[in-house]
Amino acid sequence: MAVNRGTVVLMGFAEAYAAIETAWSLRDAGFRVVAFARRGERPALRRVRGVELHSVSPPEESTATTLEDLRQLVRTVAPAAFLPLDDASVWLANALEAEGLKIAGATGHTGELALNKALQLDAALDSGLPIPPTEVVASLADLKVDAYPAFVKPARALYEVDGRLVRPTGSVVSDDAELARLADKDWHPPLLVQPLLHGTGEGLFGVVTKRGVVGWSAHRRIRMLNPQGSASSACASQPVDEELIAPAERFLAASGWTGLFKLEFLRDGDGRAWLMELNGRPWGSMALARRRGFEYPAWAVQLALDPDFVPDVPRDPPAIVCRHLGMEIAHLAFVLRGPQSRALTTWPKVLPTLREMTRLSRQDRLYNWRRSEPDVLLADTWSFIQFFARRAVWGAR
């Protein structure tokens, strides 16, 4: 910790789900945390002690203006490293790296891989990771579905369109009529068409160092913000599936990956885990990893500053459950609203959902909670509910 004391780390965007837990991880490791938010936003991160918060132009309005704001911020605070927190900041990281700033995340080829699901699936297939049958569609005119139900989603996490970043979302379709309605969406090909798989979402996490992958951990999703598929509102730790380690290591090694990662799977009723995507930045359920002693954000920055760094991994991490209070409230709203496609036949029931949400145990923990900073959880919960209601994203991922 003494080595890191006062070393400035820039991170953003501050509205990212993982921002608060990442700031605590960096601060606990002795770093000085400087963060940036989209101008006009008031993220709950402002309540975290010791974090210096700045505003930049949103890349959804102008990527050129955002980059200029970031360049000015870098000149002002002189960070030792930049830690991207969401897909937009991963996209922006390439330009910052080109100007000499160390990036504690994916850039270049790995940055493109982190944002391009089609590339991920090709690389996973070559490495022996199971992937769903997938058709890559180059244009809307070619969009068709051979077997329903299906899931249609963008191949990229985001797109640059007319100098702005655009983040389209996927849709479940049960028949030709639902597919036809997708023509009204703001699609940006290429698109991926996959069969709709039912099962339990799982995450496989770690850090790639010179010695290979260290700090393996895993979780399963208990509930998602949107039951159709989205961030975890509640998740539980679980043992790492040993059968996934070797192909995951091949996948990461072949891509030249370094630093933290999340491999997201869906385990079907037959027990087979299908790769859904790779994330190359801190993930929303970071609270669960940190409560078990896996300080992935701090490790990622230390590795960027010292390529020989190897983290001190917990030997006997506790089994816990973690919940995001704001997302749990929004999850209940999704359940009450009901499914938006006839293909979603396993939609949660209201009363069982209420019973599960109110069942607590000694294993339970909360995202973004710290006894010494209780106002952070209050601000985060209120901020999330406001964000959710203001944008009325009941159908978004």
Backbone torsions as a table, in degrees:
resi	resn	phi	psi	omega
1	MET	NA	-36.5	-178.5
2	ALA	-61.6	-33.8	179.8
3	VAL	-63.9	-35.2	-177.0
4	ASN	-85.2	-13.3	-170.2
5	ARG	-54.9	118.2	177.0
6	GLY	86.2	-8.6	178.6
7	THR	-67.3	126.9	-174.3
8	VAL	-84.5	129.2	173.7
9	VAL	-119.7	126.3	175.9
10	LEU	-93.7	134.9	178.0
11	MET	-141.2	155.3	179.0
12	GLY	179.0	165.3	2.6
13	PHE	-83.4	148.9	-174.4
14	ALA	-68.6	-15.1	178.9
15	GLU	-82.1	-7.4	-177.4
16	ALA	-61.2	147.3	-179.0
17	TYR	-55.9	-33.9	-174.5
18	ALA	-89.2	2.1	-170.1
19	ALA	-60.6	-45.9	-175.0
20	ILE	-66.5	-50.4	-179.2
21	GLU	-63.9	-35.2	178.1
22	THR	-66.0	-41.7	178.2
23	ALA	-61.4	-43.2	177.7
24	TRP	-63.0	-40.1	179.2
25	SER	-61.4	-46.1	-179.9
26	LEU	-67.6	-43.8	-179.4
27	ARG	-62.8	-41.7	179.4
28	ASP	-64.9	-26.1	178.2
29	ALA	-85.4	1.9	175.4
30	GLY	97.9	-0.6	-179.2
31	PHE	-77.3	152.8	169.7
32	ARG	-92.7	124.0	-171.9
33	VAL	-101.4	123.9	172.4
34	VAL	-118.9	128.9	-177.1
35	ALA	-126.6	157.9	175.5
36	PHE	-127.6	145.0	179.3
37	ALA	-123.3	161.8	172.9
38	ARG	-67.0	134.9	-179.0
39	ARG	-57.7	131.7	-178.8
40	GLY	99.8	-15.4	178.6
41	GLU	-90.7	152.5	176.7
42	ARG	-126.4	75.6	-176.0
43	PRO	-67.5	151.3	179.1
44	ALA	-63.8	-16.4	177.9
45	LEU	-57.2	-23.9	-179.8
46	ARG	-63.2	-17.5	179.6
47	ARG	-85.8	-10.8	-179.3
48	VAL	-78.6	124.5	-176.1
49	ARG	-63.1	139.5	173.8
50	GLY	85.0	-5.3	179.9
51	VAL	-89.8	127.9	177.9
52	GLU	-93.7	117.2	-171.9
53	LEU	-110.2	132.1	178.2
54	HIS	-124.3	163.6	178.5
55	SER	-114.6	143.6	174.8
56	VAL	-133.7	161.4	177.3
57	SER	-63.4	137.4	-179.9
58	PRO	-65.2	134.1	177.9
59	PRO	-67.8	-14.8	175.4
60	GLU	-72.2	-12.2	176.3
61	GLU	-103.0	-41.8	179.3
62	SER	-164.2	112.9	178.1
63	THR	-66.9	-34.5	-179.3
64	ALA	-64.3	-42.2	179.3
65	THR	-68.5	-39.9	177.2
66	THR	-59.6	-46.3	-179.3
67	LEU	-63.3	-39.4	178.3
68	GLU	-64.9	-41.7	176.3
69	ASP	-61.1	-41.4	-179.5
70	LEU	-67.9	-40.6	177.6
71	ARG	-59.9	-41.2	178.0
72	GLN	-65.7	-39.6	178.8
73	LEU	-64.2	-42.1	178.4
74	VAL	-62.2	-41.9	178.0
75	ARG	-63.4	-33.1	-176.2
76	THR	-76.6	-45.7	-172.4
77	VAL	-99.8	-12.6	177.2
78	ALA	49.1	60.9	-179.2
79	PRO	-70.5	151.4	174.6
80	ALA	-79.3	-26.4	-178.2
81	ALA	-157.0	158.8	176.6
82	PHE	-120.7	128.7	178.6
83	LEU	-112.1	105.7	177.2
84	PRO	-68.2	139.9	-177.3
85	LEU	-110.2	-13.7	-179.1
86	ASP	-147.5	178.2	-175.6
87	ASP	-65.2	-35.8	179.1
88	ALA	-62.6	-41.3	-179.7
89	SER	-73.8	-28.3	172.2
90	VAL	-63.1	-42.6	178.4
91	TRP	-61.1	-40.7	-178.0
92	LEU	-74.6	-21.8	-173.2
93	ALA	-62.8	-32.8	-179.5
94	ASN	-57.1	-44.2	-178.7
95	ALA	-66.4	-37.4	-179.3
96	LEU	-71.2	-36.4	178.0
97	GLU	-64.6	-37.9	-179.6
98	ALA	-61.3	-20.3	179.8
99	GLU	-99.4	13.2	171.4
100	GLY	99.0	0.8	180.0
101	LEU	-83.6	132.4	176.8
102	LYS	-69.9	134.1	-178.7
103	ILE	-110.1	122.6	177.0
104	ALA	-90.0	60.2	-176.3
105	GLY	-179.9	-168.6	-174.8
106	ALA	-80.1	135.8	174.5
107	THR	-144.5	168.7	178.8
108	GLY	59.6	-130.9	-179.3
109	HIS	-60.8	-43.6	-178.4
110	THR	-70.1	-29.6	175.2
111	GLY	-65.6	-41.2	176.4
112	GLU	-65.7	-40.3	178.4
113	LEU	-61.4	-40.8	-178.2
114	ALA	-63.7	-25.1	-175.8
115	LEU	-104.7	-5.8	-173.0
116	ASN	-121.2	103.0	-176.4
117	LYS	-68.5	-29.4	178.1
118	ALA	-64.3	-43.4	176.7
119	LEU	-63.9	-39.4	179.4
120	GLN	-60.4	-45.1	-177.2
121	LEU	-66.9	-38.6	176.9
122	ASP	-62.5	-46.3	-179.3
123	ALA	-66.3	-37.4	179.0
124	ALA	-64.8	-42.3	179.6
125	LEU	-60.8	-42.3	178.7
126	ASP	-64.8	-25.9	-176.2
127	SER	-94.8	-4.4	178.3
128	GLY	92.7	9.2	174.0
129	LEU	-83.0	131.2	-179.4
130	PRO	-68.9	132.6	177.7
131	ILE	-125.1	152.1	177.5
132	PRO	-66.3	152.5	171.3
133	PRO	-56.2	126.3	-171.4
134	THR	-134.5	134.4	172.4
135	GLU	-111.8	128.0	176.5
136	VAL	-93.4	121.7	-176.2
137	VAL	-106.5	122.4	-173.8
138	ALA	-81.9	-22.6	-178.7
139	SER	-150.1	159.4	178.9
140	LEU	-61.5	-31.3	179.6
141	ALA	-64.4	-25.1	-179.0
142	ASP	-92.9	-0.9	-175.4
143	LEU	-70.6	116.0	175.9
144	LYS	-150.0	159.0	179.7
145	VAL	-125.2	126.3	-178.8
146	ASP	-85.6	-28.3	-177.8
147	ALA	-145.1	128.8	178.6
148	TYR	-101.7	157.0	-4.8
149	PRO	-75.4	159.1	-176.3
150	ALA	-141.7	164.0	177.0
151	PHE	-121.4	122.2	178.4
152	VAL	-108.2	125.5	-177.1
153	LYS	-145.8	158.0	177.6
154	PRO	-64.3	145.4	176.2
155	ALA	-73.4	-27.0	-179.6
156	ARG	-107.8	150.5	176.8
157	ALA	-66.3	-32.0	175.9
158	LEU	-158.1	166.2	-177.0
159	TYR	-133.0	147.3	170.7
160	GLU	-95.3	118.7	-178.3
161	VAL	-128.0	117.9	179.4
162	ASP	53.0	41.7	176.5
163	GLY	76.9	14.2	179.3
164	ARG	-128.8	150.3	174.4
165	LEU	-87.7	131.1	-179.3
166	VAL	-123.0	136.2	-178.0
167	ARG	-123.4	88.8	177.1
168	PRO	-75.6	161.6	-179.3
169	THR	-118.7	162.9	-179.0
170	GLY	-86.5	170.9	-179.6
171	SER	-142.8	143.7	171.7
172	VAL	-89.6	136.1	178.7
173	VAL	-129.7	139.8	-177.7
174	SER	-108.0	-15.4	-177.9
175	ASP	-162.6	-179.4	-178.0
176	ASP	-63.8	-33.1	-179.4
177	ALA	-64.7	-44.1	178.1
178	GLU	-67.8	-35.2	177.2
179	LEU	-63.9	-41.6	-179.6
180	ALA	-61.2	-33.4	-179.6
181	ARG	-68.0	-18.5	179.2
182	LEU	-68.9	-16.1	179.2
183	ALA	-61.4	-21.8	-179.6
184	ASP	-83.1	-10.0	-179.4
185	LYS	-78.4	156.9	-179.8
186	ASP	-85.3	71.3	-176.8
187	TRP	-78.3	150.4	173.6
188	HIS	-136.7	94.7	-178.4
189	PRO	-59.1	159.8	8.9
190	PRO	-76.8	157.5	178.2
191	LEU	-119.4	158.1	175.2
192	LEU	-114.1	135.5	174.8
193	VAL	-117.9	121.4	-177.7
194	GLN	-132.8	154.0	172.6
195	PRO	-64.8	147.6	177.7
196	LEU	-76.5	112.0	-179.6
197	LEU	-95.7	142.2	175.9
198	HIS	-109.6	139.0	179.4
199	GLY	166.7	-158.8	-177.0
200	THR	-113.6	129.6	177.2
201	GLY	-72.4	139.4	178.8
202	GLU	-134.5	152.8	175.9
203	GLY	-123.8	140.5	176.4
204	LEU	-122.9	124.2	-168.4
205	PHE	-125.9	159.7	175.8
206	GLY	174.8	-173.0	177.6
207	VAL	-133.7	129.9	177.6
208	VAL	-91.5	118.7	178.4
209	THR	-116.6	-176.9	175.9
210	LYS	-61.7	-24.7	179.9
211	ARG	-89.4	4.7	-176.3
212	GLY	101.7	-162.4	-177.9
213	VAL	-79.4	129.5	174.7
214	VAL	-128.2	161.7	176.7
215	GLY	71.7	37.3	176.6
216	TRP	-60.0	137.8	170.3
217	SER	-152.3	169.1	-176.6
218	ALA	-152.0	156.2	172.7
219	HIS	-146.6	166.7	172.8
220	ARG	-125.7	149.0	179.5
221	ARG	-81.8	132.2	173.1
222	ILE	-92.0	-46.0	176.3
223	ARG	-142.2	152.4	175.1
224	MET	-115.9	151.1	175.9
225	LEU	-47.0	-55.8	173.8
226	ASN	-109.9	118.3	-178.5
227	PRO	-57.4	-18.1	176.7
228	GLN	-67.0	-24.6	-178.4
229	GLY	137.9	114.5	-177.7
230	SER	-172.8	-164.3	179.3
231	ALA	-63.6	154.5	-179.5
232	SER	-75.8	126.7	169.2
233	SER	-89.1	-21.5	174.8
234	ALA	-151.1	136.6	179.9
235	CYS	-147.0	160.1	-177.1
236	ALA	-130.4	141.9	176.0
237	SER	-68.1	153.3	176.8
238	GLN	-152.9	160.9	178.1
239	PRO	-62.6	149.6	176.8
240	VAL	-70.1	132.7	177.1
241	ASP	-73.8	109.1	-175.6
242	GLU	-61.3	-27.7	-178.3
243	GLU	-70.9	-17.4	-179.9
244	LEU	-90.3	-15.6	-172.5
245	ILE	-64.0	-51.6	-175.8
246	ALA	-61.2	-50.2	178.4
247	PRO	-66.0	-31.8	177.0
248	ALA	-66.2	-40.4	177.8
249	GLU	-64.1	-40.5	177.2
250	ARG	-63.0	-43.2	179.8
251	PHE	-59.0	-47.9	-177.9
252	LEU	-70.2	-40.7	-180.0
253	ALA	-65.2	-42.3	-179.0
254	ALA	-63.7	-30.1	-179.2
255	SER	-84.5	-10.4	-175.8
256	GLY	75.0	26.1	-175.0
257	TRP	-67.9	142.6	168.4
258	THR	-136.6	153.0	177.8
259	GLY	89.6	-164.5	-174.4
260	LEU	-74.7	157.6	177.6
261	PHE	-156.1	158.1	168.7
262	LYS	-132.2	125.9	171.5
263	LEU	-103.9	121.4	-176.1
264	GLU	-101.2	127.0	-178.5
265	PHE	-121.1	161.4	167.1
266	LEU	-124.6	120.2	-179.0
267	ARG	-96.7	119.3	-174.7
268	ASP	-82.9	-178.5	-176.4
269	GLY	-64.6	-19.5	177.1
270	ASP	-89.5	1.5	177.4
271	GLY	87.8	7.0	-179.7
272	ARG	-90.4	134.1	-178.8
273	ALA	-96.8	118.9	179.7
274	TRP	-101.9	131.5	178.1
275	LEU	-71.2	128.7	176.7
276	MET	-98.9	-46.3	-179.7
277	GLU	-170.0	166.6	174.1
278	LEU	-111.2	134.0	172.7
279	ASN	-112.8	134.1	-178.1
280	GLY	-112.7	28.2	177.7
281	ARG	-148.0	166.3	-179.5
282	PRO	-52.4	137.4	-174.4
283	TRP	-99.7	163.3	-173.1
284	GLY	-61.6	-31.1	-177.5
285	SER	-91.1	27.2	-178.6
286	MET	-56.1	-26.0	179.7
287	ALA	-57.6	-41.2	-178.3
288	LEU	-63.8	-46.0	179.0
289	ALA	-60.6	-43.9	-177.2
290	ARG	-69.1	-35.5	178.1
291	ARG	-65.8	-17.9	178.9
292	ARG	-98.9	0.0	176.8
293	GLY	98.2	6.4	179.8
294	PHE	-95.4	96.5	-176.0
295	GLU	-89.6	64.3	-174.3
296	TYR	-57.1	-43.7	-179.2
297	PRO	-61.0	-47.7	179.3
298	ALA	-63.6	-39.9	178.2
299	TRP	-61.5	-41.7	-178.5
300	ALA	-61.9	-42.4	179.7
301	VAL	-68.5	-44.1	179.1
302	GLN	-61.0	-36.4	178.5
303	LEU	-68.9	-37.9	178.0
304	ALA	-65.1	-35.1	-179.2
305	LEU	-82.8	-27.0	-179.4
306	ASP	-138.9	99.4	-176.2
307	PRO	-60.4	-16.6	178.8
308	ASP	-91.1	0.3	-178.1
309	PHE	-64.5	137.8	173.6
310	VAL	-130.8	123.0	-176.1
311	PRO	-70.0	154.9	174.3
312	ASP	-87.8	101.0	-171.8
313	VAL	-85.2	136.6	177.5
314	PRO	-60.6	137.4	-176.3
315	ARG	-85.1	-33.7	-177.1
316	ASP	-136.8	69.6	-176.8
317	PRO	-66.3	143.1	-178.8
318	PRO	-71.9	155.0	173.0
319	ALA	-87.4	122.0	-176.4
320	ILE	-140.5	167.6	172.4
321	VAL	-120.1	138.0	179.5
322	CYS	-124.5	141.1	-178.6
323	ARG	-131.4	143.8	172.6
324	HIS	-102.5	115.3	-171.9
325	LEU	-59.7	-47.1	-179.7
326	GLY	-63.8	-41.9	179.6
327	MET	-67.5	-34.2	177.9
328	GLU	-63.0	-41.6	177.2
329	ILE	-63.1	-43.6	179.5
330	ALA	-67.3	-35.4	177.0
331	HIS	-58.3	-44.4	179.0
332	LEU	-61.7	-36.8	177.5
333	ALA	-64.3	-40.0	176.4
334	PHE	-62.2	-43.7	-179.7
335	VAL	-60.8	-43.7	179.2
336	LEU	-64.7	-35.8	179.8
337	ARG	-66.8	-38.7	179.8
338	GLY	93.6	168.3	-176.5
339	PRO	-70.8	153.1	179.6
340	GLN	-104.3	6.6	176.1
341	SER	-145.0	144.9	177.2
342	ARG	-66.6	-15.5	179.4
343	ALA	-72.1	-20.4	-176.8
344	LEU	-85.9	76.4	-173.9
345	THR	-84.6	-9.1	-178.0
346	THR	-108.4	29.5	-178.4
347	TRP	-60.8	135.8	-178.3
348	PRO	-60.8	148.3	175.0
349	LYS	-87.9	151.8	-173.2
350	VAL	-66.4	-53.1	-175.4
351	LEU	-65.0	-45.9	175.4
352	PRO	-59.4	-36.2	178.3
353	THR	-63.9	-44.1	177.8
354	LEU	-61.4	-42.7	179.4
355	ARG	-62.5	-43.7	-179.5
356	GLU	-65.8	-40.0	-177.5
357	MET	-69.4	-28.1	-178.2
358	THR	-96.2	0.0	177.4
359	ARG	-87.2	113.1	-176.2
360	LEU	-113.8	156.1	177.9
361	SER	-144.6	174.8	179.1
362	ARG	-68.6	-15.4	178.2
363	GLN	-79.7	-13.8	-172.1
364	ASP	-73.9	137.4	174.1
365	ARG	-133.9	166.2	179.3
366	LEU	-115.2	141.0	168.6
367	TYR	-61.4	145.1	168.3
368	ASN	59.3	32.0	176.7
369	TRP	-114.0	132.2	173.9
370	ARG	-143.9	128.0	-174.3
371	ARG	-57.6	-34.6	-177.6
372	SER	-80.1	-10.8	179.9
373	GLU	-135.8	61.7	-174.2
374	PRO	-63.7	-24.8	-178.4
375	ASP	-68.6	-17.9	179.5
376	VAL	-65.5	-46.0	179.2
377	LEU	-62.5	-43.0	179.4
378	LEU	-62.0	-45.1	-179.8
379	ALA	-65.6	-40.1	-179.0
380	ASP	-65.6	-43.6	-179.4
381	THR	-63.8	-47.0	-179.6
382	TRP	-65.9	-41.1	179.4
383	SER	-62.5	-41.3	-178.6
384	PHE	-67.4	-44.0	-179.6
385	ILE	-63.4	-40.9	176.6
386	GLN	-61.6	-46.7	-180.0
387	PHE	-58.9	-45.3	-176.5
388	PHE	-65.1	-44.8	-178.7
389	ALA	-70.7	-38.5	-175.7
390	ARG	-64.5	-36.9	-177.2
391	ARG	-94.5	-7.6	177.2
392	ALA	47.8	50.5	-174.6
393	VAL	-93.5	47.8	-177.4
394	TRP	-63.1	-23.8	-179.9
395	GLY	-103.3	2.6	-176.9
396	ALA	-86.4	159.6	178.9
397	ARG	-72.2	NA	NA
